[in-house]
Amino acid sequence: MSDEPGLFDIPSQPAPEALRDLPIRPEQVQQIRQAFDDAGIAEQEDRKDLINSVVIRDVASLRELHAVEVRRVLLAIEQRTKPKSTGSAWDNREEDTWIDKL
């Protein structure tokens, strides 16, 4: 085996300092607001708690987020709204099968 990185090896380095401090863009603010609306999370306190738990700091408004934090916030909103699995894959299927149609 060679010590050279492979074609698909992705270095696990943190984002450079310059990228970490980029402010959130207006379209990212809109994405987060839309995700909260779609998830039915309307209370400001619930929204704030979710964001603070993801970025692990106190954020007073969306404008205080950094651009690199947006993806984690969106994933947390999505995970919070996914229905919990309560049974087998058969029980949790979304569409009727041919057996259901009999």
Summary of the structure (lengths in Angstrom):
residues: 102
radius of gyration: 19.7
end to end distance: 56.6
largest distance: 60.7
contacts: 190
relative contact order: 0.14
helix: 47%
strand: 2%
